[in-house]
Amino acid sequence: MPYNLFGFTVETDYAFRTPMVQSDETPDLAFSCKPVETARNLNGADRIYCSDSKNKYGESAVQLFRHSDTEIMRFPRIADFFISPGSIECDLLAPRIAYMVEICLLGHVLAYTLERAGVSPIHGASLDFDGRAAILIGDSGAGKSTLAASMLCAGVPLVADDIAALEIRDTAAFCRPGYPQIKLTPEQAHYFAGSTDGYEKVHQDFQKLGVPVADLGTFTGNPLPVGGIYILERTDAETDTPVQLVPLSQAESLKELLKNSFITEIVDTTDMRVPRLQRLARTVRILRVTRLRYPGGYDRLPEVLRAVRADLG
């Protein structure tokens, strides 16, 4: 079954639990997954990266190896992903936590594949304002999920949650669509969807739930030209301040995009570091990047939506 995923047409017989958009395009990427009893021997492969974060066994939680034209992203005791041109193969080492396949694939693995394809994965949400994408990025706690969900419920289609895939085409920037699901806390899900019933945790050790976009609004499955990038800065809910839009310089914009790039630590150890910097430098010459200061509180969210819509014109 082919799916449209971050601009790739992915051919797979893997049964995703995450909602996906089917495609009738010719596949350009194949994905397969099979359970294995032991990890493949990587002797002879060059180890490129080991994360500082560790699993409970003291092993680097994410590791990257290269062997010939194949790169292997290893999540020890969970799964190995063999990434080669046009193909991703997964060896699942822990069938009891098979849900981790999608977490790894839809996060680190596809972000790495995007980088290899010359597309910049930015940690943020993207929404469709009348055919132009508005990308929301910011630190943890800045309110990306809350703001994206409020816009979705107000009739603004979602383009992507978690990863905004930025592609430069000639003198324009486009955002590739992700998949029709948004991650929300139980509080957010209850507020925007009216209930938490039927929503599963994205990861068993964390709070967020996977909420299908169809329960809140609609999804845009086509790449869109980017109208603007917004760096979120949420103020205290008790502060009665208006929404403020502050344009950033190109230097400030580049700093923010680098800071909010996905898998930065991995890319920095590879030959993709300089091309990524060059792409993002082109991006900030093409796009407006704006700091969006807004007051906290659900009751102020419509005001933020109006400000973004007016800014995009």
N, C-alpha and C positions, 0 to 999 in steps of 0.2 A: 504494500500500500504506500503510494507516494504522499509525502506531506510537504507543505511549504513551511520552512523554519529558518528564520533569520536570512531570508533570501536564497537559501539552498532548497532544491527539490530533493528531499531525502527519501530514498527507496528503502523500506524495511518491513519485516514481518514481526517486529517487536510490538507487543501490546502495551502502548502507553496508557497510563492511568491519568496523565495530564491531558487536558483537551488539546487537540491538534486540528489544523486546517488541512484538509485533503487538497491535493494538487493533480492537475491533468497535464502538467509540464513534463518534459523529458528529464528523468533524474540525473543529477550531477554529483550526488553524494549517496553512498550506500552505508547503512548502519546495520550491524548484526550484533547479537549478544547471545552468549551461551554459558551455562554453568560449567565450572571446572573444579577439580579437586585440589590442584596445586598450581601455583603461579609458574609461568614460563621462566626458564633460566635466562637471565639477561646478561650473562657473561659475554664480553665482546662489545657490549653497548656502552656508549659514553654517557655518564651521568652528568646532566646539565644543571639540575636544580633540585634542592631539597628545602622544603619549607621550614621555617623556624617553629611553626606550630607542630605539636606532637600528638599522636594518638595515645591511648591508654597504655600502650606497650613501649612508649618512649621512641617510636619511630616517627620520622617526618611524615606528616599527614598527607602531603602531596609531593610527589617526586616526578622528575622528567628525565627520560633517557632518549638517546638517539642511536639508531642502528641503520646504516645505509640511508634509504629514503623514507624510513619509518621512524616516527617519534612515539614513545610510549609514555603515557601519563599514568602513573601508578598511585593508587590509593590503597596503601598496604592493608592486606587482609579483607579488603572490600572488593575492588575490581581493578583491572588493568585495561586501558584503552590504547589500542594500536592505531595511530593516526598516520595515514599515508594519503597521497593525492587521490581524491575521489572516494575514499573509503575510511570508515571508522569501525573497528572490531573491538568488542568488549568481552573480556573474560571475567565472568562473575564468580568471585571466590567465596562469597557469603550469601547463598540464596535466601537465608532467613531475613536478610535486610535488603531484599531486591529493590526496594524503593530508592535505595541510594544510587542505582544506575541512572535514574532520571535526574536526580540532584546533581550528580557529577557531569552527566552529558549536557544538560541544559545550562550548566554554569561554566566551570573551568574548561571542559573539553571543547564545547562549541565556541567559547570565547577565544580559545587558542586557535581553533580552525578559522575563525573570522580574521584574527591577526595575520595568519598565514595567507589569507586571501586579500589582504590589504584593506580590511575594514576595521574600524576602531570600535571595540565594545566599551561602552561607557556605563557605569553603574548608575542607572536611573530609570525613570518611567517616561514613556512617550505617549502623547495623545494627539488625536486628529482634529484640528481646528479648521474645518472647511477646506480640507485638502492640503493643509500644511501641518507639519509635526511640531509640537512644542515639547521640548525635553526638560524634565524636572530632575535635577540632581542636587545632592547635598549630603551633609554629614548624617550619621545615624541619629535619629531623633528629630530630624529637620521637618518631618511630616510628609515625605514623598508618597507613601502609601495612602495616607489619609486624604491628601489633596488629589491624588490620582483617582481614588475611589469616588470622591465627591464630584469630580468633573465627569466621570463615567456615568454616575447616576443622574447627572444633569443633562445627559444627552450628548456628551463629547466622547466619540469612540476611542477605545484604547488601541494603541499601536504595539506597545511592548511594556512589560513590567520587569523590573530588575536589570535587564540589559537593553540599552538603546544602541543599536548597531549603526554607526555613522559611516557612510560611504561617500567619498568625493568623486563626483562625475564632472569632468571638465571644470567649470567655474561654479558648480552648485553642490550643496551637501544634501544627502538623502538619508532617511532613517529606514532601515529594513524592519519589517514586522516580526514580532516574536511569536507567541502562542496565546490563545484566548483564556488566560488565567491570571488572576491577581492574588498576591499573597497579603493576607490581612490578619491582624490579631483577632482573638475572639471578640474583644470590645468593638473593634472596627466592623467586623462581620455582622455583629448583632445590630449595630447602628445603621449600616448601609444596606444589608440584605434582610434585616428583620429577624434573623435567627442564626445560630451556628449549627443547626441540625443538618447532618449529612455531609459536612465539610471535614475532610481529613487533614491532619497535620502534614505539612510538607516534609518535615523531619521530626522523627519521634522525640528528639531531645530538645526541640524548640517549640515556641508557642504558636507561630504563624500557621494559618490554615490556607489551603488552596481553594479559592473561590472562582468558579467558572464565570467568565465575563458575561455570559448569557443571563446570569442571575441579577446583573446590575445594569447592563446596557449592551452596547454592540462593540464589535471588533473590526478593525481595518486590516485587511490581509495583503495590502499592496504597499510597496515602498512609497514614501512621501518626501517631497522637498521639505527641508527643515526651515521653519519660520523663525525660531529662536530657541536659545538655551537659557534656562533659568536656574540660578543657584539659590536654593531655598535657605532662608534664615527666619525661623519662627521665633517670635517674641512671646513674652509672658501673656497668658490668656487674660490676665487682669489689667493689662496695659491697654488703654483705649487709644491706640495709634492707628493711623490709616495705613493701607497697603502702600509700600514704596518700591519703585522700580529704579534701580541705580545701574546705569551702563558701566561695564568694566572695560578697562584698556585691553589691548591685545596681549600684553604681558601678563596681566591679571587673569585674563580668560584662559590663556595657555596653562598657567599654573593650576587653575581649577580643573581643567580637563585632564591634565596629567594626574592630579590628586585623585580624581574620581574614575580613572580608567580601571577596567576590570583586569585581574591577574597581572597587575603592574610588576610584582616581584618576579614572576616567571619571565615576562617579556624582557625585563632588564638583564637577564642572564643569557639572552639569546641574540642572534643576529637581527632580530626584529626591533630592537630598541631604537635605533636611528630612524628607520622608516616610520615607526609610530610617531616619533617626535616631529618628523617632517610633515606627516599627514595632519597631525593636530595643529601644527603651525599654519598650514594652509586653511584648516577649518576655521580658525579664529580670524583669518583675513577675510573669509567669506561670510561668516555668521555673526550676528549680534549675540553677545553673552551678557546677561543682565542679572544683577543680584536682586532677588525678590524677597523683600522683608514684609512679613505679614503677621498679624496677631493670631495667637492660638485660640482654640475654641471652635466647635462645630458650627456655631451660629455665624461665624465670620467667613466661612468657606465660600459662600456665594459672592462675597465682595472680592475675594481673590480671583475667582473665575472671571468676573467682569473686568478686572484689571488686566489679566492676561489676554483676554479676548480683545480689549481695546488696544493693548500694546501691539498685538499682531496685525491690527487693522482689519 
